[in-house]
Amino acid sequence: MDNNNHITDYNKEYRYQIYASYTEKQKLLFSPWSINLMSKQITFFLKNVHPEGKDIIVPNHTIISVADSFYENTVAHLEVLQQMIVKFIVNSIIEEYQQIKQNNNLSIWVTKYDVESGLQQFNSVKLNNKKRRPYSMFTY
C-alpha cells in the first residue's frame, strides 16, 4: 500500500501517459482509506469461513486489482462500486473453500452418482438438429 496520500494504483504512472485524468471518484476509490475499509469489510464477511477459524485477510494489491477492473468496466456510484468489489472477492473466496471441501470428500471408490457425492449425473442436452426448409422465409 502506498503510504503517501496518492492514488494506490498499479499503473499510476503508466496508465495515462499523455495526461493525468484522475477523477474524484477514482481518487476516492483508490485512496488508502477506501482500500482499508474494503479490506475490513472483506475480513468481517469471511469470519468462520476458514476451516480452522482463522481470519482471512486479502492483500491490498488484490483489492486494488479487482477495484481497477470494476472501475474500468462498470459505471456506478462509489458506495455501490465498493459493495460490488467486496461481494465479488468474498464470493470468490467462499466458493474456493467450498470447492476444496467438496474435493476432499471425493474418493476413487465412489460409485454412486448423487448430490451427496457431488457427482450427480445429468442427462445430455438434446439439440434440435433439423435443417430449415429451403425458401421457408418466403411466405406468400
C-alpha positions as CSV (number, residue, x, y, z in Angstrom):
1,M,0.0,0.0,0.0
2,D,1.2,3.5,-0.7
3,N,1.9,5.4,2.5
4,N,1.5,8.7,0.7
5,N,-1.8,10.4,0.0
6,H,-1.6,9.4,-3.6
7,I,-3.7,7.0,-5.6
8,T,-2.7,3.4,-4.8
9,D,-3.0,2.0,-8.3
10,Y,-0.7,-0.5,-10.1
11,N,-0.3,1.7,-13.1
12,K,-0.5,5.1,-11.6
13,E,2.4,6.4,-13.6
14,Y,1.8,4.5,-16.8
15,R,-2.0,4.3,-17.3
16,Y,-2.4,7.8,-18.8
17,Q,0.9,8.6,-20.5
18,I,-0.3,11.8,-22.2
19,Y,-2.4,13.3,-19.4
20,A,-3.4,12.6,-15.9
21,S,-7.1,12.2,-15.8
22,Y,-7.9,11.1,-12.3
23,T,-11.5,11.8,-11.4
24,E,-12.6,12.5,-7.9
25,K,-14.4,9.1,-7.9
26,Q,-11.2,7.3,-8.9
27,K,-9.2,9.2,-6.2
28,L,-11.7,8.2,-3.5
29,L,-11.9,4.6,-4.7
30,F,-8.2,4.0,-4.7
31,S,-7.5,6.0,-1.6
32,P,-5.9,4.2,1.4
33,W,-9.0,4.9,3.5
34,S,-11.2,3.2,0.9
35,I,-8.9,0.2,0.5
36,N,-8.7,-0.3,4.3
37,L,-12.5,0.0,4.5
38,M,-13.0,-2.7,1.9
39,S,-10.3,-4.9,3.5
40,K,-12.0,-4.7,6.9
41,Q,-15.4,-5.5,5.3
42,I,-14.0,-8.5,3.4
43,T,-12.4,-9.8,6.6
44,F,-15.7,-9.3,8.5
45,F,-17.7,-11.2,5.9
46,L,-15.2,-14.1,5.8
47,K,-15.4,-14.8,9.5
48,N,-15.7,-18.6,10.2
49,V,-15.1,-19.5,6.5
50,H,-11.6,-20.9,7.1
51,P,-11.8,-24.5,8.5
52,E,-9.6,-23.6,11.4
53,G,-11.5,-20.4,12.3
54,K,-8.7,-18.1,11.2
55,D,-9.3,-14.6,9.9
56,I,-8.8,-14.3,6.1
57,I,-7.1,-11.1,5.1
58,V,-7.0,-10.3,1.5
59,P,-3.8,-8.4,0.3
60,N,-4.3,-4.8,-0.7
61,H,-2.9,-5.3,-4.2
62,T,-5.6,-7.9,-4.8
63,I,-8.3,-5.5,-3.7
64,I,-6.7,-2.8,-5.9
65,S,-6.6,-5.1,-8.9
66,V,-10.3,-6.1,-8.6
67,A,-11.2,-2.4,-7.9
68,D,-9.4,-1.4,-11.1
69,S,-11.2,-3.9,-13.3
70,F,-14.6,-3.0,-11.8
71,Y,-13.8,0.7,-12.2
72,E,-12.9,0.3,-15.8
73,N,-15.9,-1.9,-16.7
74,T,-18.8,-0.5,-14.7
75,V,-20.5,2.8,-14.2
76,A,-21.8,3.0,-10.6
77,H,-21.7,5.2,-7.6
78,L,-18.7,4.9,-5.3
79,E,-20.6,3.1,-2.5
80,V,-22.2,0.6,-4.9
81,L,-18.8,0.0,-6.6
82,Q,-17.2,-0.7,-3.2
83,Q,-20.0,-3.1,-2.3
84,M,-19.6,-4.9,-5.7
85,I,-15.9,-5.3,-5.1
86,V,-16.3,-6.6,-1.6
87,K,-19.1,-9.1,-2.6
88,F,-17.1,-10.3,-5.6
89,I,-14.0,-11.1,-3.5
90,V,-16.0,-12.6,-0.7
91,N,-18.0,-14.9,-3.0
92,S,-14.8,-16.0,-4.8
93,I,-13.1,-17.0,-1.6
94,I,-16.2,-18.8,-0.2
95,E,-16.6,-20.7,-3.5
96,E,-12.9,-21.6,-3.4
97,Y,-13.2,-23.1,0.2
98,Q,-16.4,-24.9,-0.8
99,Q,-14.7,-26.4,-3.8
100,I,-11.7,-27.5,-1.7
101,K,-14.1,-29.1,0.9
102,Q,-16.0,-30.9,-1.9
103,N,-12.8,-32.2,-3.5
104,N,-11.6,-33.5,-0.2
105,N,-14.7,-35.6,0.2
106,L,-14.2,-37.3,-3.1
107,S,-12.5,-40.7,-3.5
108,I,-11.9,-43.0,-6.4
109,W,-14.2,-45.6,-4.7
110,V,-17.4,-43.5,-5.0
111,T,-19.6,-45.4,-7.5
112,K,-23.0,-43.8,-6.9
113,Y,-23.9,-40.6,-8.7
114,D,-25.9,-38.5,-6.3
115,V,-26.0,-35.0,-4.8
116,E,-24.1,-36.0,-1.7
117,S,-21.0,-37.2,-3.5
118,G,-21.0,-34.2,-5.8
119,L,-21.1,-36.4,-8.9
120,Q,-24.7,-36.2,-9.9
121,Q,-25.2,-37.3,-13.4
122,F,-27.2,-35.1,-15.7
123,N,-28.8,-36.0,-19.0
124,S,-27.1,-34.5,-22.0
125,V,-28.8,-31.6,-23.7
126,K,-31.0,-32.5,-26.6
127,L,-30.4,-30.4,-29.7
128,N,-32.8,-29.8,-32.4
129,N,-30.7,-30.6,-35.5
130,K,-33.4,-30.2,-38.1
131,K,-32.5,-28.3,-41.2
132,R,-34.6,-25.3,-42.2
133,R,-36.6,-26.0,-45.3
134,P,-35.3,-24.0,-48.2
135,Y,-37.4,-20.9,-49.0
136,S,-39.1,-21.1,-45.6
137,M,-38.8,-17.4,-45.2
138,F,-40.8,-16.7,-48.4
139,T,-44.4,-16.9,-47.2
140,Y,-46.9,-15.6,-49.6
